[in-house]
């Protein structure tokens, strides 16, 4: 919703979301991808947001990206607004993962429960495992 809002009211602030998306998701986002997969029981798909198949050298990409941002023709007031928006975007991402964290803790608890209570009967095809659903 925030991206849609600023796209129509202050499109120059989209730079902040781009920064958060690419530099954040190329770095710590890869860890968050694993959290999301576990929290939402995703085996395949659902986290394409964190896939960057066309970026072969992440370090070089991030360096070039930062340099490009540093060269944007903005005054200090706009730079400050972009930084404020980037911090807000990061905060929104953190809130989303705080919500997911509860699901992840639940999923870990269920996995632990299943490990501790699994009946191992020779020849049995029943798993009787709890699910996070």
C-alpha positions, -999 to +999 in steps of 0.1 A: +000+000+000+028+024+008+045+019-025+012+025-043+007+056-023+041+072-029+041+061-065+012+086-071+021+113-045+059+113-042+075+090-068+110+101-060+107+083-027+105+050-046+142+051-046+141+042-009+120+011-015+143+001-044+173+005-021+156-016+006+145-042-019+177-048-037+205-041-012+185-054+018+172-085+001+206-093-015+222-093+019+201-102+050+171-110+029+186-144+020+183-153+057+148-139+058+139-161+028+148-192+048+127-180+077+097-173+054+100-207+038+100-224+072+073-202+087+049-207+058+058-243+051+069-235+016+087-263-002+089-247-036+078-213-048+064-184-028+098-167-021+107-157-057+108-122-042+142-131-028+156-147-060+180-127-081+190-151-109+203-123-132+227-110-106+258-131-109+282-110-088+263-097-058+292-077-043+299-059-077+261-053-081+257-038-047+288-016-051+275-003-085+240+002-071+253+023-042+275+044-065+245+050-088+224+061-058+252+084-046+252+101-080+215+109-080+208+146-086+190+153-053+195+180-027+201+174+010+164+178+019+154+151-007+182+129+004+170+131+040+134+123+029+147+092+010+166+080+040+136+085+062+115+065+037+141+038+035+141+034+073+103+032+072+104+006+044+129-014+065+106-011+095+076-024+075+097-054+064+107-060+101+070-060+112+062-085+085+089-108+098+079-104+134+045-117+124+062-146+105+084-153+135+054-165+155+046-190+127+082-201+126+083-207+163+051-227+160+066-247+131+098-254+150+077-266+180+057-289+159+088-303+143+103-309+177+071-325+190+069-348+160+106-358+164+100-366+201+067-384+197+071-402+164+063-439+166+088-459+148+071-492+138+088-514+113+069-515+081+044-488+091+036-462+065+017-440+090+035-409+102+008-395+124+026-362+123+012-329+133+013-301+108+016-263+111-016-259+091 
